[in-house]
Amino acid sequence: MSMPSHADVIVLNRRPGPALQPGDLVMGASELGYALGFYNPQVVDDVWLGHWTGRQPTMVVVDRWYYQQVIDTARAAGCTIYMSVPARSA
């Protein structure tokens, strides 16, 4: 599998505006730490997007390289956590 390009990253933001506000929670791969800080409690690496923890993200950053297997597994099991993520194109 090749590394993701910018076009392979999908950001799902539940409110307009790029800046993090107090109380916001961003879920995505650990690489977000380079931009948002590795010791930032508002950034969580959770491929199941809170499904098992109950945490509700304000913003989700998904890249197919890291998340595709979980996306496929969740969809096959009828889990709705990735319903907003477009299906993989052939």
PLY file of the C-alpha trace (Angstrom):
ply
format ascii 1.0
element vertex 90
property float x
property float y
property float z
element edge 89
property int vertex1
property int vertex2
end_header
0.00 0.00 0.00
1.39 3.43 -0.87
1.60 6.40 1.45
-1.44 8.70 1.42
-1.50 11.85 -0.64
-3.31 15.02 0.35
-6.29 13.84 -1.73
-6.49 10.63 0.35
-7.17 12.50 3.60
-10.75 13.28 4.53
-11.60 15.78 7.25
-15.05 15.64 8.80
-15.66 18.81 10.82
-18.88 19.18 12.78
-18.65 22.96 12.87
-17.15 25.64 10.63
-13.76 27.15 11.38
-10.32 25.56 11.46
-9.20 26.61 14.97
-9.63 24.33 17.95
-11.85 25.71 20.66
-11.81 24.73 24.34
-13.68 21.45 24.67
-13.02 20.35 21.07
-11.79 16.82 20.44
-9.94 15.81 17.26
-9.67 12.12 16.36
-7.16 10.95 13.79
-3.81 9.26 13.29
-0.94 10.10 15.62
0.74 12.14 12.86
-1.66 14.94 13.80
0.66 15.51 16.74
3.14 17.20 14.42
0.60 19.94 13.68
-1.47 20.02 16.87
1.00 18.88 19.52
1.86 15.42 20.81
0.88 16.28 24.38
-2.37 17.94 23.39
-5.28 16.31 25.27
-7.63 17.51 22.51
-5.99 15.15 19.96
-6.73 11.42 20.17
-5.61 8.53 17.95
-8.77 6.41 17.92
-9.49 4.48 14.71
-12.94 3.49 16.01
-13.86 7.20 16.42
-15.20 6.80 19.94
-17.36 3.76 19.15
-15.89 1.79 22.06
-14.97 4.70 24.36
-18.06 6.87 23.92
-15.94 9.96 23.27
-17.55 12.33 20.74
-15.08 14.06 18.38
-15.66 17.56 17.08
-13.36 16.91 14.13
-12.26 13.66 12.51
-9.23 13.33 10.22
-9.27 10.08 8.26
-6.68 8.82 5.82
-7.28 5.65 3.87
-3.74 4.40 4.41
-4.26 4.16 8.18
-8.02 3.66 8.47
-9.13 1.58 5.45
-9.12 -1.81 7.19
-11.19 -0.46 10.09
-13.57 1.31 7.70
-14.13 -1.93 5.75
-14.58 -3.97 8.96
-17.03 -1.47 10.43
-19.12 -1.31 7.26
-19.21 -5.12 6.93
-20.43 -5.38 10.53
-23.14 -2.77 9.94
-21.45 -0.30 12.27
-22.40 3.30 11.42
-19.32 5.17 12.68
-17.92 5.66 9.18
-21.21 6.44 7.40
-20.00 10.00 6.57
-16.78 8.77 4.95
-17.19 8.31 1.18
-16.84 4.72 -0.03
-13.52 3.77 -1.61
-13.50 4.33 -5.33
-12.34 1.51 -7.56
0 1
1 2
2 3
3 4
4 5
5 6
6 7
7 8
8 9
9 10
10 11
11 12
12 13
13 14
14 15
15 16
16 17
17 18
18 19
19 20
20 21
21 22
22 23
23 24
24 25
25 26
26 27
27 28
28 29
29 30
30 31
31 32
32 33
33 34
34 35
35 36
36 37
37 38
38 39
39 40
40 41
41 42
42 43
43 44
44 45
45 46
46 47
47 48
48 49
49 50
50 51
51 52
52 53
53 54
54 55
55 56
56 57
57 58
58 59
59 60
60 61
61 62
62 63
63 64
64 65
65 66
66 67
67 68
68 69
69 70
70 71
71 72
72 73
73 74
74 75
75 76
76 77
77 78
78 79
79 80
80 81
81 82
82 83
83 84
84 85
85 86
86 87
87 88
88 89
